[in-house]
Amino acid sequence: MCILTSSANNLTFMIFFIYKIRNKLPYAILKQLYFAFVHSHISYTIEIYLNTCDSYFDKLTILNNKILSILQNKDLYFPVAQLYRNFNTLSPSKLHQQQIFILLQKSLYNSNQLPLVFGDYFVLNRSIHRLFTTPGIEAIFISTL
C-alpha cells in the first residue's frame, strides 16, 4: 500500500498549499490546479489499485473532499455531492467504477484498443452455456486466469 500512502501524503501537502493560495487565484485557475495535481494523483492510484477494496480509498476520498471544499470556499456542512458537481468530477469510488466500465466497453466493442492479455478477460453468458437465465439481459463474467 506504499503508493496509497504516498498519494495520501501528497494530497495532505496539497491541502496546505491550496489553503494558502485559494484567495489569491481565480476560480478557473484553482479548478485547473485541482485537475493537474489532485485529480491526477487519485486517477493514477485508482489505475494501480483498480480491483482493491473501496476501504483503501477512504483516506483519499476524505482528503479529496477536504481539498474540494477548500478550493470552493465551502464549509464542512456543504453537500459533498455538490462539491463534485461544481467541478464536474467524480468521487474516487465512482472513478473506480468508471474505469471498470471503460475497460468493459473497450473489451466488448473495441478490443483492438486493449493489450492482447485482455482479449478474453470478459466472457459473455452465451459463450458459457445456452440457458436463458434472465430474459433480455446478457450476463458478463470475468474469466479465470
C-alpha positions in Angstrom: 0.0 0.0 0.0 3.0 2.3 -0.4 1.5 4.1 -3.4 -1.7 4.8 -1.5 0.3 6.2 1.4 2.4 8.3 -1.0 -0.7 9.7 -2.7 -2.3 10.5 0.7 0.9 12.3 1.8 1.0 14.3 -1.5 -2.7 15.2 -1.1 -2.0 16.3 2.5 0.7 18.6 1.3 -1.7 19.9 -1.4 -4.2 20.9 1.3 -1.6 23.2 2.9 -0.6 24.6 -0.5 -4.2 25.1 -1.7 -5.3 26.7 1.6 -2.6 29.3 1.1 -3.4 30.2 -2.5 -7.1 29.8 -2.7 -7.9 33.5 -2.2 -5.1 34.7 -4.5 -6.1 32.9 -7.7 -9.3 32.9 -9.8 -11.7 30.0 -9.6 -10.9 28.8 -13.1 -7.1 28.5 -12.2 -7.9 26.7 -9.0 -10.0 24.2 -10.9 -7.1 23.7 -13.3 -4.7 23.2 -10.4 -7.1 20.6 -8.9 -7.2 18.6 -12.1 -3.5 18.9 -12.7 -2.3 17.8 -9.3 -5.0 16.3 -7.1 -7.2 14.5 -9.7 -4.2 13.1 -11.5 -2.9 11.6 -8.2 -6.2 10.0 -7.5 -6.7 8.7 -11.0 -3.2 7.2 -11.0 -3.8 5.5 -7.7 -7.1 4.0 -9.0 -5.3 2.7 -12.1 -2.7 0.9 -9.9 -5.1 -0.4 -7.4 -8.1 -0.8 -9.6 -9.5 -4.0 -8.0 -8.8 -3.4 -4.4 -11.3 -2.8 -1.6 -13.1 0.6 -1.5 -11.9 0.9 2.1 -8.4 1.6 0.8 -9.7 4.8 -0.9 -11.4 6.2 2.3 -8.4 8.3 3.2 -8.1 9.6 -0.4 -11.8 10.3 -0.5 -11.6 12.3 2.7 -8.6 14.3 1.6 -10.2 14.9 -1.8 -13.4 16.2 -0.2 -11.4 18.5 2.0 -9.4 19.9 -1.0 -12.6 20.4 -3.0 -14.2 22.3 -0.1 -11.1 24.5 0.4 -10.9 25.3 -3.3 -14.6 26.3 -3.4 -14.6 28.1 0.0 -17.3 25.9 1.4 -17.8 24.9 5.0 -17.9 21.3 6.4 -21.6 21.1 6.1 -21.8 21.8 2.4 -23.1 18.7 0.5 -20.2 16.7 -0.8 -22.1 15.7 -4.0 -22.4 19.3 -4.9 -18.7 19.9 -4.5 -18.1 17.2 -7.1 -20.8 18.6 -9.3 -19.3 22.1 -9.2 -16.0 20.7 -10.5 -17.7 18.3 -12.9 -15.8 15.3 -11.5 -16.5 12.0 -9.7 -15.6 10.7 -6.2 -12.7 8.2 -6.1 -15.1 5.2 -5.8 -17.1 6.4 -8.8 -13.9 7.0 -10.7 -13.1 3.4 -9.9 -16.4 2.2 -11.3 -16.0 4.4 -14.4 -12.6 2.8 -15.1 -14.1 -0.7 -14.9 -17.0 0.3 -17.3 -14.5 1.8 -19.7 -12.5 -1.4 -19.7 -15.6 -3.5 -20.2 -16.8 -1.2 -23.0 -13.4 -1.5 -24.8 -13.3 -5.2 -24.2 -16.7 -5.8 -25.8 -16.7 -3.2 -28.6 -13.2 -2.0 -29.2 -10.9 -4.9 -28.2 -8.3 -3.7 -30.7 -7.6 -0.8 -28.3 -6.6 -3.1 -25.4 -3.5 -5.1 -24.9 -3.7 -8.7 -26.0 -3.8 -10.0 -22.5 -7.3 -8.5 -22.0 -8.6 -10.2 -25.2 -10.7 -12.8 -23.4 -10.9 -11.2 -20.0 -14.7 -10.8 -20.1 -16.8 -13.7 -21.3 -20.5 -13.4 -22.3 -23.0 -15.8 -20.8 -24.0 -17.3 -24.2 -20.4 -18.5 -24.7 -20.5 -20.5 -21.5 -23.9 -22.1 -21.8 -27.1 -21.8 -23.8 -29.6 -21.4 -20.9 -31.5 -18.2 -20.7 -31.0 -17.1 -17.1 -32.7 -13.7 -17.3 -34.8 -12.7 -20.3 -33.4 -9.7 -22.2 -30.2 -9.4 -20.1 -26.8 -10.7 -21.3 -24.6 -11.7 -18.3 -20.9 -10.9 -18.4 -18.3 -13.0 -16.5 -14.7 -12.4 -15.7 -12.7 -15.4 -17.0 -10.3 -17.0 -14.6 -6.7 -16.6 -15.3 
